[in-house]
Amino acid sequence: MFTIRTSGDGPTPRTLFLAGEMDMAFSGHVRAAVESTLAATASQWVIVDLRDTTLIDSSAVKELVDAHRLAARQGRVLILRNATGIVAEVLRVTGVAATLSRPATRTTGTIYGSSARGRRS
């Protein structure tokens, strides 16, 4: 089972909490959630919290890359945080963790790490 829960309102950054197994059965859901969150807030930042995500497959990796591109096209920043275990390993091995890192000189893109204010990987 996979769920997406959203928190935050007003001009503050919104957080999408992803829980369960992210696989092809939920293809499109993450991108749609990010898209609706971007439409619902003027915040520069959208946080995707992966703490409770227990599995991630290639379709989910693509979803995160698509969400990153969507945010960047709008001049927004997607923050991936709290990936652990196999989820963190898949993001690292596929190169997505490195690809979605946001150098300090870029104004849009994705920050990947253990927390929005923590270190970047």
Salt bridges, closest charged atoms under 4 A:
GLU35 OE1 - ARG31 NH1 3.18
ASP49 OD2 - ARG51 NH2 3.84
ASP49 OD2 - ARG81 NE 3.15
ASP66 OD2 - LYS62 NZ 2.61
GLU89 OE2 - ARG92 NH2 2.65
